[in-house]
Amino acid sequence: MTKLASENIYSHILDHSFHSKLYESGKNSAVHQLISAIREDRFVHQESSASGNETIWLKTIPQHLHLAQAIKSHDLQAALKAIDEINDYGFQFAHLT
């Protein structure tokens, strides 16, 4: 995702895969199904929409990397910070549309 983002390319497929792996690792199928349904509506159904612009999510790629690094190093505070930053961006964007 980081390599593509450096080329100004966003892949909702890679993003979805990243998040799916996180949810699967939590072993909570209800959360995984819920988030997958939300992502399906938010990304896949809007992919063909004239107003859909995936590149808006490029700004969250550094936080995705920070999240992965925090998980790998078992740094709960850093992981929560990255999640909050990703969610805050999404919520701010949702209020603009």
Backbone as CSV, one residue per row, in Angstrom:
resi,resn,N_x,N_y,N_z,CA_x,CA_y,CA_z,C_x,C_y,C_z
1,MET,0.824,-1.190,0.000,0.000,0.000,0.000,0.866,1.251,0.000
2,THR,1.944,1.212,0.786,2.834,2.375,0.874,3.508,2.649,-0.453
3,LYS,3.951,1.588,-1.135,4.607,1.761,-2.434,3.635,2.372,-3.443
4,LEU,2.435,1.847,-3.501,1.436,2.397,-4.422,1.092,3.837,-4.061
5,ALA,0.959,4.124,-2.769,0.623,5.481,-2.332,1.699,6.469,-2.762
6,SER,2.954,6.024,-2.769,4.032,6.917,-3.205,3.894,7.264,-4.683
7,GLU,3.118,6.451,-5.406,2.839,6.713,-6.826,1.442,7.315,-7.002
8,ASN,0.858,7.779,-5.885,-0.474,8.396,-5.880,-1.573,7.427,-6.329
9,ILE,-1.392,6.152,-5.946,-2.373,5.121,-6.279,-2.894,4.522,-4.983
10,TYR,-4.212,4.457,-4.882,-4.855,3.837,-3.731,-5.545,2.561,-4.202
11,SER,-5.380,1.489,-3.460,-6.036,0.225,-3.784,-6.979,-0.164,-2.653
12,HIS,-8.278,-0.072,-2.918,-9.229,-0.482,-1.886,-9.131,-1.988,-1.665
13,ILE,-8.653,-2.724,-2.651,-8.492,-4.172,-2.496,-7.403,-4.476,-1.461
14,LEU,-6.267,-3.792,-1.563,-5.205,-3.983,-0.565,-5.636,-3.472,0.803
15,ASP,-6.328,-2.345,0.822,-6.807,-1.792,2.083,-7.771,-2.775,2.744
16,HIS,-8.692,-3.303,1.965,-9.655,-4.269,2.493,-8.931,-5.512,3.004
17,SER,-7.953,-5.979,2.275,-7.178,-7.149,2.692,-6.455,-6.892,4.010
18,PHE,-5.865,-5.708,4.132,-5.168,-5.318,5.361,-6.116,-5.389,6.555
19,HIS,-7.268,-4.749,6.410,-8.225,-4.710,7.514,-8.833,-6.088,7.785
20,SER,-9.079,-6.852,6.743,-9.612,-8.201,6.937,-8.659,-9.051,7.763
21,LYS,-7.374,-8.950,7.480,-6.384,-9.707,8.258,-6.406,-9.270,9.724
22,LEU,-6.563,-7.986,9.961,-6.653,-7.506,11.346,-7.863,-8.095,12.051
23,TYR,-9.020,-8.054,11.394,-10.244,-8.547,12.008,-10.183,-10.053,12.215
24,GLU,-9.625,-10.767,11.222,-9.493,-12.216,11.350,-8.586,-12.575,12.519
25,SER,-7.531,-11.812,12.709,-6.594,-12.117,13.791,-7.240,-11.910,15.157
26,GLY,-8.269,-11.083,15.228,-8.993,-10.871,16.475,-9.932,-12.013,16.809
27,LYS,-10.166,-12.876,15.830,-11.013,-14.067,16.005,-12.420,-13.732,16.509
28,ASN,-12.946,-12.579,16.088,-14.303,-12.195,16.434,-15.087,-12.109,15.128
29,SER,-15.778,-13.187,14.785,-16.447,-13.255,13.483,-17.548,-12.209,13.336
30,ALA,-18.211,-11.848,14.428,-19.277,-10.839,14.340,-18.701,-9.489,13.921
31,VAL,-17.597,-9.083,14.552,-16.952,-7.813,14.194,-16.452,-7.882,12.754
32,HIS,-15.845,-8.995,12.392,-15.323,-9.147,11.030,-16.445,-9.010,10.002
33,GLN,-17.576,-9.664,10.237,-18.707,-9.584,9.305,-19.280,-8.172,9.236
34,LEU,-19.404,-7.517,10.377,-19.939,-6.160,10.414,-19.050,-5.189,9.647
35,ILE,-17.769,-5.214,9.935,-16.847,-4.304,9.262,-16.778,-4.617,7.775
36,SER,-16.794,-5.884,7.421,-16.768,-6.255,5.997,-17.987,-5.714,5.267
37,ALA,-19.147,-5.777,5.909,-20.367,-5.250,5.282,-20.278,-3.740,5.093
38,ILE,-19.756,-3.042,6.091,-19.604,-1.589,5.990,-18.634,-1.247,4.863
39,ARG,-17.501,-1.948,4.837,-16.501,-1.684,3.799,-17.056,-2.006,2.416
40,GLU,-17.845,-3.054,2.322,-18.447,-3.424,1.037,-19.290,-2.255,0.519
41,ASP,-20.103,-1.685,1.380,-20.941,-0.560,0.985,-20.104,0.678,0.688
42,ARG,-19.136,0.956,1.548,-18.363,2.193,1.458,-17.441,2.218,0.247
43,PHE,-16.826,1.087,-0.070,-15.812,1.074,-1.120,-16.268,0.386,-2.404
44,VAL,-16.705,-0.849,-2.293,-16.993,-1.624,-3.500,-18.190,-1.066,-4.246
45,HIS,-19.264,-0.770,-3.550,-20.461,-0.248,-4.223,-20.243,1.169,-4.746
46,GLN,-19.386,1.917,-4.128,-19.143,3.278,-4.576,-18.018,3.357,-5.614
47,GLU,-17.381,2.230,-5.855,-16.251,2.203,-6.780,-16.648,2.700,-8.169
48,SER,-17.847,2.327,-8.620,-18.275,2.714,-9.954,-19.057,4.023,-9.962
49,SER,-19.243,4.599,-8.807,-19.998,5.840,-8.709,-19.194,6.998,-9.294
50,ALA,-19.885,7.896,-9.949,-19.215,9.057,-10.544,-18.607,9.950,-9.470
51,SER,-19.204,9.936,-8.278,-18.703,10.804,-7.212,-17.635,10.117,-6.364
52,GLY,-17.449,8.807,-6.556,-16.473,8.079,-5.752,-15.051,8.452,-6.144
53,ASN,-14.239,8.801,-5.183,-12.851,9.148,-5.440,-11.997,8.486,-4.370
54,GLU,-11.463,7.334,-4.716,-10.700,6.555,-3.753,-9.432,7.252,-3.283
55,THR,-8.881,8.127,-4.089,-7.600,8.730,-3.732,-7.675,9.565,-2.459
56,ILE,-8.871,9.883,-2.010,-8.999,10.621,-0.746,-8.409,9.835,0.410
57,TRP,-8.383,8.499,0.286,-7.890,7.641,1.364,-6.371,7.506,1.361
58,LEU,-5.706,8.063,0.365,-4.237,8.010,0.327,-3.616,8.596,1.589
59,LYS,-4.265,9.605,2.137,-3.723,10.269,3.327,-3.679,9.353,4.551
60,THR,-4.415,8.236,4.511,-4.430,7.326,5.660,-3.374,6.227,5.563
61,ILE,-2.704,6.122,4.446,-1.732,5.034,4.263,-0.601,5.091,5.301
62,PRO,-0.032,6.255,5.620,1.009,6.261,6.660,0.504,5.718,7.998
63,GLN,-0.745,6.009,8.343,-1.296,5.503,9.599,-1.481,3.989,9.547
64,HIS,-1.798,3.467,8.365,-1.904,2.017,8.224,-0.541,1.365,8.500
65,LEU,0.508,1.977,7.980,1.857,1.464,8.228,2.204,1.556,9.710
66,HIS,1.879,2.681,10.332,2.129,2.841,11.774,1.362,1.787,12.571
67,LEU,0.132,1.507,12.153,-0.674,0.495,12.834,-0.011,-0.873,12.734
68,ALA,0.408,-1.239,11.544,1.062,-2.539,11.355,2.342,-2.634,12.184
69,GLN,3.123,-1.570,12.193,4.361,-1.569,12.972,4.068,-1.657,14.465
70,ALA,3.035,-0.968,14.922,2.668,-0.997,16.340,2.204,-2.388,16.757
71,ILE,1.426,-3.021,15.896,0.968,-4.377,16.201,2.156,-5.325,16.267
72,LYS,3.042,-5.193,15.304,4.220,-6.070,15.271,5.074,-5.905,16.530
73,SER,5.175,-4.680,17.018,6.005,-4.427,18.205,5.204,-4.482,19.511
74,HIS,3.930,-4.869,19.423,3.054,-4.987,20.597,2.923,-3.662,21.351
75,ASP,2.861,-2.565,20.600,2.731,-1.235,21.186,1.268,-0.795,21.103
76,LEU,0.525,-1.097,22.144,-0.909,-0.821,22.158,-1.218,0.657,21.963
77,GLN,-0.493,1.528,22.645,-0.766,2.966,22.551,-0.563,3.481,21.121
78,ALA,0.511,3.042,20.478,0.775,3.470,19.094,-0.285,2.913,18.150
79,ALA,-0.728,1.687,18.387,-1.766,1.080,17.550,-3.080,1.853,17.688
80,LEU,-3.450,2.169,18.919,-4.682,2.926,19.146,-4.603,4.318,18.528
81,LYS,-3.441,4.928,18.607,-3.253,6.255,18.008,-3.456,6.186,16.494
82,ALA,-2.873,5.178,15.856,-3.018,5.030,14.401,-4.473,4.783,14.020
83,ILE,-5.148,3.930,14.783,-6.571,3.655,14.513,-7.393,4.927,14.677
84,ASP,-7.131,5.668,15.739,-7.857,6.927,15.960,-7.636,7.905,14.816
85,GLU,-6.414,8.000,14.323,-6.116,8.924,13.228,-6.838,8.509,11.947
86,ILE,-6.869,7.209,11.665,-7.581,6.717,10.475,-9.075,7.009,10.619
87,ASN,-9.630,6.681,11.783,-11.063,6.906,12.006,-11.414,8.387,11.996
88,ASP,-10.592,9.208,12.632,-10.842,10.651,12.639,-10.887,11.208,11.223
89,TYR,-9.957,10.772,10.395,-9.942,11.225,9.002,-11.241,10.812,8.310
90,GLY,-11.633,9.566,8.498,-12.873,9.076,7.869,-14.092,9.833,8.340
91,PHE,-14.161,10.111,9.649,-15.297,10.851,10.183,-15.314,12.289,9.672
92,GLN,-14.152,12.921,9.603,-14.070,14.290,9.080,-14.516,14.320,7.630
93,PHE,-14.062,13.343,6.861,-14.422,13.288,5.454,-15.932,13.037,5.295
94,ALA,-16.483,12.168,6.122,-17.918,11.854,6.035,-18.760,13.104,6.264
95,HIS,-18.301,14.016,7.114,-19.048,15.237,7.401,-18.942,16.252,6.274
96,LEU,-17.948,16.088,5.417,-17.770,17.028,4.293,-18.613,16.643,3.091
97,THR,-19.001,15.370,3.013,-19.756,14.918,1.837,-21.234,14.980,2.054
